[in-house]
Amino acid sequence: MLLIFDPLYWILGMLGYFLMFLLASTIAPKIAGKFAGKFSLYTSMAILAVMILGVSSLIIYVVLSVAGYYISLFGIILFVLIVNLLMYIASPYLINMSYSAKPSPELQRVVDVVANRLGVKPPKAVVVRGPPNAFAYGNFLTGKYVAVTDTMLKMLSQEELEAVIGHEIGHHKHRDNAVMLIFGLLPSIIFYLGYMLIHASMSERRNQLALLGFAAVIASFLVQILVLAFSRLREYYADFEGALAAGKRSMQYALAKIHAFYYRYPEYHEVVAADKFRTLFIYAFVQAAASPYVTYIDIESLKKAKVNPVEEFLSTHPPIPKRLRFLDSLPL
């Protein structure tokens, strides 16, 4: 049966997203507040990675121990892996077509300079159409790309552009596409374990299988929250590379300018929010007050702005005010 036509699949998905929203608006901000700033970025990433792997392994072990032969872990892993690998392989071609990506000798020269500063091989530089944004993509077949929108090129100074490119090269340097692909598999595997258990319970008429299946589905969305948190840490890690390439002040001004653009022209929020590749973008849509014209005073004010904890915990990117404060903490 195709999943898109299965009502159970959609019901479980909506249940999980409701749980994520509820958790993000209640418990998660309190837990994060207690741990915020107590560990270095590297330590935080290591702790969270161990948590994701440990919790996921424990959930899978418990489910398999109780469910026995009613589900095939190998089959689920193979299914999830094939779907994600196909998307990983196809995405660069889809991005190039969707955004009309065009090589740019001028942008390539900037990318070459920044890549040399960061000690890595320069990716291919392309210009794409759209509101201000930038992103890194590619795979072992197509090579690595750094894309910058035409509007971004007009908006940023040379130093700010170098900082943004440093951020995107940082994603390649840290192998974030592959890292997040691997971690993203875990909640999907747990979800499908639960989904298949619930289906098995219908034919076997075993209520304990259904309960275990629902528990696995709920657990998959809890793991997804951890994966989203890990993704936000990787964005801080990429911001560090941007600051290393062009200075933390240039990185701050670039982020503030991008944020200010979307504050001044909120209609572009919907354009990017609806984009299927939005998780790659440098900008996160977390609301905070900002002036449409960026000055040093504006940046200092933006650092103090409050952010919506629900939006933050359901986002792959940290909010701009927190990214600005993180850059202040760097010993550069």
C-alpha positions as CSV (number, residue, x, y, z in Angstrom):
1,M,0.0,0.0,0.0
2,L,1.3,3.5,-0.9
3,L,1.8,5.5,2.3
4,I,0.2,8.6,0.7
5,F,-3.1,6.7,0.6
6,D,-2.9,5.3,4.1
7,P,-5.0,7.2,6.6
8,L,-3.1,5.6,9.5
9,Y,0.2,7.2,8.1
10,W,-1.3,10.7,8.1
11,I,-3.0,10.3,11.5
12,L,0.3,9.2,13.1
13,G,2.1,12.1,11.4
14,M,-0.3,14.7,12.6
15,L,-0.2,13.1,16.1
16,G,3.6,13.4,16.1
17,Y,3.7,17.0,15.0
18,F,1.1,18.0,17.6
19,L,3.3,16.4,20.2
20,M,6.3,18.2,18.9
21,F,4.5,21.5,19.1
22,L,3.2,20.8,22.6
23,L,6.7,19.8,23.8
24,A,8.4,22.8,22.1
25,S,6.0,25.2,23.8
26,T,6.2,23.7,27.3
27,I,9.0,21.4,28.5
28,A,11.8,21.9,25.9
29,P,12.5,25.6,26.5
30,K,12.8,25.0,30.3
31,I,15.2,22.1,29.8
32,A,17.2,24.1,27.2
33,G,17.3,27.1,29.6
34,K,19.0,25.1,32.3
35,F,21.8,23.8,30.0
36,A,22.3,27.0,27.9
37,G,25.8,28.3,28.0
38,K,27.1,25.6,30.3
39,F,29.1,23.7,27.6
40,S,31.3,24.7,24.8
41,L,30.0,24.3,21.2
42,Y,32.1,21.2,20.6
43,T,31.1,19.6,23.9
44,S,27.4,20.4,23.2
45,M,27.6,18.8,19.8
46,A,29.3,15.7,21.2
47,I,26.8,15.3,24.1
48,L,23.8,15.7,21.8
49,A,25.2,13.3,19.2
50,V,25.7,10.7,21.9
51,M,22.2,11.3,23.2
52,I,20.6,10.9,19.7
53,L,22.5,7.7,19.0
54,G,22.0,6.3,22.5
55,V,18.3,7.1,22.8
56,S,17.6,5.8,19.2
57,S,19.5,2.6,19.8
58,L,17.6,2.0,23.1
59,I,14.2,2.6,21.5
60,I,15.0,0.3,18.6
61,Y,16.3,-2.4,20.9
62,V,13.2,-2.2,23.2
63,V,10.8,-2.3,20.2
64,L,12.5,-5.3,18.6
65,S,12.8,-7.1,21.9
66,V,9.0,-6.8,22.6
67,A,7.8,-7.1,19.0
68,G,9.9,-10.0,18.0
69,Y,9.3,-11.3,14.4
70,Y,6.3,-9.0,13.7
71,I,8.5,-6.4,12.0
72,S,11.7,-6.4,10.0
73,L,14.3,-3.9,11.1
74,F,16.4,-4.6,8.1
75,G,13.5,-4.0,5.7
76,I,12.7,-0.6,7.4
77,I,16.3,0.5,7.4
78,L,16.7,-0.4,3.7
79,F,13.5,1.5,2.8
80,V,14.4,4.6,4.7
81,L,18.0,4.5,3.5
82,I,17.0,4.1,-0.2
83,V,14.5,7.0,0.0
84,N,17.0,9.3,1.6
85,L,19.9,8.3,-0.6
86,L,17.8,8.9,-3.7
87,M,16.9,12.4,-2.5
88,Y,20.6,13.0,-1.6
89,I,21.7,12.0,-5.1
90,A,18.9,13.9,-6.9
91,S,18.8,17.1,-4.9
92,P,21.7,18.9,-6.5
93,Y,20.2,18.3,-10.0
94,L,16.8,19.5,-8.7
95,I,18.3,22.5,-7.1
96,N,20.2,23.5,-10.2
97,M,17.0,23.2,-12.3
98,S,14.6,24.8,-9.7
99,Y,16.8,27.9,-9.1
100,S,18.3,28.2,-12.6
101,A,21.8,28.0,-11.1
102,K,24.4,29.7,-13.2
103,P,28.2,29.6,-12.7
104,S,29.7,33.0,-11.8
105,P,33.4,33.8,-12.4
106,E,33.2,36.8,-10.1
107,L,31.6,34.8,-7.3
108,Q,34.0,31.9,-7.9
109,R,36.9,34.2,-7.2
110,V,35.5,35.2,-3.9
111,V,34.8,31.5,-3.0
112,D,38.4,30.6,-4.0
113,V,39.8,33.3,-1.7
114,V,37.6,32.2,1.3
115,A,38.2,28.5,0.7
116,N,42.0,29.2,0.8
117,R,41.6,31.0,4.1
118,L,39.7,28.1,5.6
119,G,42.2,25.6,4.1
120,V,39.8,23.6,1.9
121,K,39.3,22.9,-1.8
122,P,37.0,25.6,-3.3
123,P,33.4,24.4,-4.1
124,K,31.7,25.5,-7.3
125,A,30.1,28.9,-7.1
126,V,26.7,29.5,-8.6
127,V,24.2,32.4,-8.6
128,V,20.5,31.6,-8.2
129,R,17.4,33.6,-8.3
130,G,15.4,34.5,-5.2
131,P,15.3,36.7,-2.1
132,P,18.5,37.1,-0.1
133,N,19.9,33.7,1.0
134,A,22.8,31.4,0.5
135,F,23.2,27.6,0.8
136,A,25.6,24.7,0.4
137,Y,24.7,21.6,-1.5
138,G,26.1,18.8,-3.6
139,N,27.2,15.1,-3.4
140,F,30.0,12.8,-4.5
141,L,28.6,12.7,-8.1
142,T,28.0,16.4,-8.7
143,G,30.7,17.9,-6.5
144,K,30.2,20.6,-3.9
145,Y,28.4,23.9,-4.6
146,V,27.9,27.2,-2.8
147,A,24.9,29.1,-4.0
148,V,24.2,32.8,-3.4
149,T,21.0,34.6,-4.6
150,D,21.3,37.5,-7.0
151,T,19.6,39.8,-4.4
152,M,22.1,38.8,-1.7
153,L,25.0,39.8,-3.9
154,K,23.5,43.3,-4.3
155,M,22.8,43.7,-0.6
156,L,26.1,42.7,1.1
157,S,29.5,44.3,1.2
158,Q,32.6,42.4,0.1
159,E,33.5,41.4,3.7
160,E,29.9,40.4,4.5
161,L,29.7,38.3,1.4
162,E,33.0,36.6,2.3
163,A,31.5,35.8,5.8
164,V,28.4,34.3,4.3
165,I,30.5,32.2,1.9
166,G,32.7,31.2,4.8
167,H,29.5,29.9,6.6
168,E,28.5,27.9,3.6
169,I,32.0,26.5,3.0
170,G,31.9,25.6,6.7
171,H,29.0,23.3,6.0
172,H,31.0,21.5,3.4
173,K,34.1,21.5,5.6
174,H,32.1,19.9,8.5
175,R,30.3,17.5,6.0
176,D,27.0,18.7,7.4
177,N,24.9,17.3,4.5
178,A,26.2,13.7,5.2
179,V,26.1,14.2,9.0
180,M,22.5,15.4,9.1
181,L,21.4,12.7,6.5
182,I,22.7,10.0,8.9
183,F,21.1,11.5,12.0
184,G,17.9,12.2,10.2
185,L,17.5,8.5,9.4
186,L,17.1,7.6,13.0
187,P,13.7,9.2,13.8
188,S,12.4,8.0,10.4
189,I,13.4,4.4,11.3
190,I,11.7,4.6,14.7
191,F,8.6,6.1,13.1
192,Y,8.2,3.3,10.6
193,L,8.9,0.7,13.2
194,G,5.9,2.0,15.1
195,Y,3.8,2.4,12.0
196,M,4.4,-1.3,11.0
197,L,3.7,-2.5,14.5
198,I,0.3,-0.8,14.5
199,H,-0.4,-2.4,11.1
200,A,0.7,-5.8,12.5
201,S,-1.5,-5.4,15.5
202,M,-4.6,-5.0,13.2
203,S,-4.0,-8.4,11.6
204,E,-2.7,-10.2,14.7
205,R,-5.3,-8.5,17.0
206,R,-2.7,-7.9,19.7
207,N,-3.3,-4.7,21.6
208,Q,0.2,-4.7,23.1
209,L,1.7,-4.4,19.6
210,A,-0.5,-1.3,18.9
211,L,0.5,0.3,22.2
212,L,4.1,-0.4,21.5
213,G,3.7,1.1,18.0
214,F,2.1,4.3,19.3
215,A,4.9,4.6,21.8
216,A,7.5,4.2,19.0
217,V,5.8,6.9,16.9
218,I,5.8,9.3,19.8
219,A,9.4,8.5,20.6
220,S,10.4,9.2,16.9
221,F,9.2,12.8,17.2
222,L,11.1,13.2,20.5
223,V,14.2,12.0,18.7
224,Q,13.4,14.4,15.9
225,I,13.5,17.3,18.4
226,L,17.0,16.2,19.4
227,V,18.0,16.1,15.7
228,L,16.6,19.6,15.1
229,A,18.7,20.8,18.1
230,F,21.8,19.2,16.7
231,S,21.1,20.9,13.3
232,R,21.0,24.3,15.1
233,L,24.4,23.6,16.7
234,R,25.8,22.8,13.3
235,E,24.6,26.3,12.2
236,Y,26.6,27.8,15.0
237,Y,29.6,25.7,13.9
238,A,29.2,27.1,10.3
239,D,28.9,30.7,11.7
240,F,32.3,30.1,13.4
241,E,33.8,29.4,10.0
242,G,32.2,32.5,8.5
243,A,33.7,34.6,11.3
244,L,37.1,32.9,10.9
245,A,37.0,33.7,7.1
246,A,36.0,37.4,7.3
247,G,35.7,38.4,11.0
248,K,32.9,38.1,13.4
249,R,31.7,41.6,12.8
250,S,31.2,40.9,9.1
251,M,29.3,37.7,9.9
252,Q,27.1,39.7,12.3
253,Y,26.3,42.4,9.8
254,A,25.5,39.9,7.1
255,L,23.1,38.0,9.3
256,A,21.5,41.2,10.6
257,K,21.1,42.5,7.0
258,I,19.4,39.3,5.9
259,H,17.1,39.3,8.9
260,A,16.2,43.0,8.4
261,F,15.3,42.4,4.8
262,Y,12.7,39.7,5.7
263,Y,11.4,42.0,8.5
264,R,10.9,44.8,6.0
265,Y,9.4,42.6,3.3
266,P,7.4,39.9,5.2
267,E,5.8,38.6,2.0
268,Y,9.1,36.8,1.2
269,H,8.7,34.7,4.4
270,E,6.0,32.7,2.7
271,V,8.1,32.3,-0.5
272,V,11.0,30.8,1.4
273,A,8.9,29.0,4.0
274,A,7.2,27.1,1.2
275,D,10.5,26.1,-0.4
276,K,11.3,22.4,-0.3
277,F,15.0,23.1,0.2
278,R,14.6,25.7,3.0
279,T,16.5,23.7,5.5
280,L,19.7,24.5,3.5
281,F,19.3,28.2,3.7
282,I,21.5,30.4,5.9
283,Y,18.5,32.4,7.3
284,A,16.1,31.0,9.9
285,F,12.6,32.3,10.1
286,V,12.4,33.0,13.8
287,Q,10.6,36.3,14.5
288,A,12.4,39.1,16.3
289,A,12.1,42.8,16.0
290,A,14.6,44.4,13.7
291,S,15.2,47.7,11.8
292,P,15.1,47.5,8.0
293,Y,18.4,49.5,8.0
294,V,21.3,47.9,9.8
295,T,23.7,49.9,12.0
296,Y,25.9,48.9,14.9
297,I,23.1,50.1,17.3
298,D,20.6,47.9,15.4
299,I,22.8,44.8,15.8
300,E,23.2,45.5,19.5
301,S,19.4,45.9,19.9
302,L,18.8,42.7,17.9
303,K,21.1,40.7,20.2
304,K,18.7,41.5,23.1
305,A,15.5,40.7,21.1
306,K,13.2,38.0,22.4
307,V,12.5,35.0,20.2
308,N,9.6,32.6,20.0
309,P,10.7,29.3,21.8
310,V,8.2,27.3,19.8
311,E,9.6,28.5,16.5
312,E,13.1,28.0,17.7
313,F,12.6,24.4,18.8
314,L,10.9,23.4,15.6
315,S,13.6,25.0,13.4
316,T,16.7,23.6,11.9
317,H,18.4,27.0,12.5
318,P,19.0,29.0,15.6
319,P,17.4,32.5,15.8
320,I,19.5,35.4,14.6
321,P,19.7,37.1,18.0
322,K,21.3,34.0,19.5
323,R,23.7,33.7,16.5
324,L,24.8,37.2,17.0
325,R,25.5,36.6,20.7
326,F,27.4,33.4,19.9
327,L,29.6,35.3,17.5
328,D,30.4,37.8,20.3
329,S,31.6,34.9,22.4
330,L,34.2,33.8,19.9
331,P,37.8,34.5,20.8
332,L,38.7,35.9,17.3
